[in-house]
Each structure stands twice: as C-alpha cells, then as structure tokens.
Amino acid sequence: MPDGLPSDSIGLVTPQTAHFDDPLALACGKTLPAYDLVFETYGILNAERSNAVLICHALSGHHHAAGFHSLEERKPGWWDAHIGPGKSIDTDRFFVVSLNNLGGCHGSTGPISLNPDTSRQWGPEFPMVTVGDWVHSQARLAERLGIERFAAVIGGSLGGMQVLQWALAYPERIANAVVIAATPKLSAQNIAFNEVARQAIRSDPDFHAGWYYEHDTLPRRGLKLARMVGHITYLSADAMGTKFGRDLRSDDFSFGYDVEFQVESYLRYQGDTFSNSFDANTYLLMTKALDYFDPAAAHGGDLARALAPAYCPFLVVSFSTDWRFPPSRSKELVNALIQANKAVSFVNIDSPHGHDAFLMPQPRYQAVFAGFMSRVAHDLNLGGPS
C-alpha cells in the first residue's frame, strides 16, 4: 500500500474503458450504434470467475466507487466505506466491478460524447435510456470480462432499482441481490421533485435547448437549483437540524436576500460544486430513468407477479429517516417478494442521516451488510465463515 493511504483502502486504481460496436437497442425505440463503458475493478477475479460483484451507482454516481486515482486525491471513491480489504464488500474475497452508466458524464458514452453520425456532441439528442437499458449494457460488460454469473449485484437508491432489474432480466446471472434505500417505483411526490429539478435546468437561459456546449456556456444556475432541491430530499429533518439548526453566519439578521443561515450557505455550496462537475443533460436523462422504472406496470400493477422470474436471495435495507424512499417502500418490495415465495432478508436501520445514510458507515448497517456478504462468500466457497 502506498504511503499515506489508509491500510484498509484498495489503494490506487485506474479506470478502464470497454468499447462496444454491437448496437444496443433501447427501450425508447432507438438504437445506440456503438458505445463506451468506463469502469473500475477492485480485487482479483478467481479462476472459477465466481467471486465477481457488480456495484450499480445512484443518480449522480459513477465508476469511481473505491480507492484513489492518485496520492493527491482528497477523497476516495463514493462507496469506499464499504469496499476494500475486510470491509462489507471484502476485496480479499470478491472481485468488484463498478461502472459509469450509459448517458453518464464521467467517461461512458453520453450527451457530452460525439455522435458519430453528426460529428458533434450528442447533447439533447442522446437517446433516452432506462434502467433496463443500463442492465443490458452491464450484462455485455460482464460478458467482456468473462463473468457468467455475479456473486452479488449491489446498489443503493437508483442503483437498487438496477439490482432489482438484474434479478428480473437476468435471473440466471445473479446469485444474490442487495437492494438498499430503493423503491420498486417512484411515488407521485418523487416524480414531482424530479420535474421541478428538470424545469430548473431547462428554464435556465444558458440551457439553449440542451446545446449549451455549442454556446460555450453551462446552465449552472438551473443545475445548482436542481441539486439544492435534490439535496434537501436526501437529508432528514433531524440531520439538517443537528448540523445547522437556525445558526446564522453572522451575529444578527442582515434583512436582505444574501446568505444569512448556515443551511443556506451549505446548499449554495453543494449546488455550486455540483453545477461545475455534472452534465445537465445527463441529469435530465437519469431523473427520467428514475421516473420510468416500474417493473409491475407490465403485470397490471402486481409486483409479486413481476418478481416471478427472480430466484436469488435478496437483502433489502431501508433507513428510518429516509423520506425520499421511506422504509414503507422497501417493505412493499419485501412483502411482494414474500408473496412471490422468494428468499428475502430485510432490515430497517435506525439512522438520523436520511436517504444519504446508504452512503455512510454505520455500525449496524455495516454489520448487516458484512454478515450477508460473508454468507455469500461461504455459499460460493470464497472463504466465508463455516
């Protein structure tokens, strides 16, 4: 391990790119003629190729889930708390694959990529993608890596929806499913939040109908507002109260519209940071993918019937203060799995952190997660407990 990195880190990692020339038919009716998927791997794939774990990212996530790209990198990958030697997803046992989904803005083919038919960026003409499309592309990446069956497919939030889709679309290629802080479909309220975010972006004068790069600008104001709205829903009232309360940045009110409360400063900072690091067209695409996901729709709304193809064991995790995807939505999935005679373990973690709790290290969460993954390793003879 290089000096200066934590002993339980997977260390320095380098992203890889897989190029695919096989056209990918999309649910929207269009076809992506060719595409790239950027991904990272951690650990070693065993000779039997039986220890692979796929990590599916959430809305603003990407391929860099663990480790560091350089010794100068200030923060590790977004799920480093759970991936590494001795961690919940133990890289001494598992070979972990994490990728940036199609439509993303961190290397995989998306709106900022060149359209081979026009030699200009795809921009707003990039075809709409769905959770199902992502899973099909992930399955192709698995084939490229020589992985016939994942020991587990794991994801939180939008990533959890991808896990569920894996269990339905490729049941023979997934041995275990871990669905964290997710839902089998969005509520009307969640769709409404997404629409407010999209309208904030689309109404920004610098959006230019999605062709902002050709105008040498970015819809920063709209993307900032979208992120601020989203971030409020990711935190709980308790977490915001504990962290900020009604604390002022100065000793008294200024009686104006500049930042006065600490929470205002925090949200503006989060929005500014995000608006400079994420693509607006990607944000629009991914929120629509969230909206569209509803596997029960093709079965008259009967989720248990929709789950019939799945046969791997499930771990479903929710968090007590998550009001974006509350525990009741996880219980809806659990009850449907039970009704469909599937093996499922469920835990609701008491946490003050809201929806963002799925990203954080918490003792009970880590214990449940690590226990399930140890059982996976044992069942597959990967060195788990006897």
Secondary structure, DSSP 8 states (H G I E B T S, - for coil): --TTS-TTS--B---EEEEE-S-EE-TTS-EE--EEEEEEEES---TTS--EEEEE--TT--S--SSBSSTT-SS--TTTTTEETTSSEETTT-EEEEE--TT-SSSSSSTTSEETTTTEE-GGGS----HHHHHHHHHHHHHHTT-SSBSEEEEETHHHHHHHHHHHH-GGGBS-EEEES--SS--HHHHHHHHHHHHHHHTSTT-GGGTGGGGT---HHHHHHHHHHHHHHHS-HHHHHHHTTT-BSSSS--SSSS--BHHHHHHHHHHHHHHTTS-HHHHHHHHHHHHH--GGGGGTT-HHHHTTT--S-EEEEEETT--SS-HHHHHHHHHHHHHTT--EEEEEE--SSGGGGGGS--HHHHHHHHHHHHHHHHHTTSS---
